[in-house]
Amino acid sequence: MSGRVYNFGAGPAMLPGPVMEQAQREFLNYRDIGASVIEISHRSADFMEIVETADALLAELAEIPENYRILYVHGGAQMQFSAIPLNLIQRLPARRAAYAVSGNFANLAAKEAARYGEIDTSRSSAASNFDRIPEFPADGLAPDASYAHITSNNTIYGTRWNDFPDTGAIPLVADMTSELLSRRFDMNRFGAVFASLQKNLGPSGLAVVIIREDLLGHALPETPALLNYRACAEKHSLANTINTFALYLMKLVLEWLRDEGGVAAIEQRNAAKAALLYDVIDQSDFYRGTAHPPHRSHMNVTFHLADDARLGDFLREAGDSGLYALKGHRNVGGARASIYNAMPVAGCEALADFMEHFERSRA
Ligand SMILES: Cc1ncc(COP(=O)(O)O)c(C=O)c1O
């Protein structure tokens, strides 16, 4: 696709080229029905086929066991910051939950949950500006906690959980917004995971929730009808008009991922892509990674220039070379390369080359 840059934006992020082309090709006339996919009923047979195909592909790609349900919920990931406590905090009468505070979104999720119950935020890496994943001593969890919550990949700080905490009988909930389907994980370790689409799965505005069936049915009475996970499961996420375009695009992304060899293959490719950039950072004093190396993300690579005064030139020259949206988040500064599934290896090679070239040009 000519004229397109390598887009390192954190999200909404670049989507696979073949997906964009297919969406463009069939936009005006979906499957010869004479109307666009965004002009047909969410209850029509053509659209139901999209929903069912998306369900089947997600189940296959994420290896979701039979006793879990897949939901599509409005409002992106932050809406789930409310929906998770609304649906789960009352699982046990103490209305307690533990939130590991590993970054900005984890912090927002914990704050939202505190509206509904007593939240333990003692596991935190705030003291080191979230440059690492906090320790998570499972034996300190209150036995009457309704759930424990982590953010599996911290988009802003460029860290990820490599090993997920063992919370025993307490259901573990994960915000996987910036990494779902980028690496394999064992769903059985989790009570629920959720992700908004706009990193690895599609456009913004919709979230996928995968939840163990026995966790449905605990919602607080004040839970809005459209955020009630059990009602959502019973109505196949079609209680009202779903974001049909987002779901359609997600289905195309899932088909693309299947054709690329699935999650095991993309995981390897993602590790190789991240290594290209971390190698440049580690082999030079010119760049400094911001994340504690053992906790480095494979999705968001965060770094500073040793001389911060050069950052403006770095970002401008990168932009001129077709390397787009590398500015770091204001909480960290510096640069951030978001390299989700759709970023090709060639994009990371181009950035690694540019970084070496920029360093040499300033020697
Ligand atoms: C880990 C994580 N959680 C939550 C969000 C918020 O997502 P949304 O904008 O879909 O509410 C983001 C957005 O970047 C994120 O990276």
The ligand as a Tripos MOL2 file, in Angstrom:
@<TRIPOS>MOLECULE
LIG
   16    16     1     0     0
SMALL
NO_CHARGES

@<TRIPOS>ATOM
      1 C1         -3.4240   -1.4420   29.1140 C.3       1 LIG1
      2 C2         -4.5170   -0.4910   28.7350 C.ar      1 LIG1
      3 N1         -5.6810   -0.5220   29.3920 N.ar      1 LIG1
      4 C3         -6.6850    0.3110   29.0790 C.ar      1 LIG1
      5 C4         -6.5720    1.2340   28.0730 C.ar      1 LIG1
      6 C5         -7.7210    2.1470   27.7650 C.3       1 LIG1
      7 O1         -8.3560    1.6880   26.6380 O.3       1 LIG1
      8 P1         -9.6420    2.4160   26.0370 P.3       1 LIG1
      9 O2         -9.1550    3.7140   25.4700 O.co2     1 LIG1
     10 O3        -10.1430    1.4380   25.0410 O.co2     1 LIG1
     11 O4        -10.6150    2.6410   27.1570 O.co2     1 LIG1
     12 C6         -5.3860    1.3100   27.3500 C.ar      1 LIG1
     13 C7         -5.2390    2.2940   26.2580 C.2       1 LIG1
     14 O5         -4.1830    2.5380   25.7400 O.2       1 LIG1
     15 C8         -4.3240    0.4310   27.6940 C.ar      1 LIG1
     16 O6         -3.1680    0.4810   27.0410 O.3       1 LIG1
@<TRIPOS>BOND
     1     1     2 1
     2     2     3 ar
     3     2    15 ar
     4     3     4 ar
     5     4     5 ar
     6     5     6 1
     7     5    12 ar
     8     6     7 1
     9     7     8 1
    10     8     9 2
    11     8    10 1
    12     8    11 1
    13    12    13 1
    14    12    15 ar
    15    13    14 2
    16    15    16 1
@<TRIPOS>SUBSTRUCTURE
     1 LIG1         1 GROUP 0 **** ****
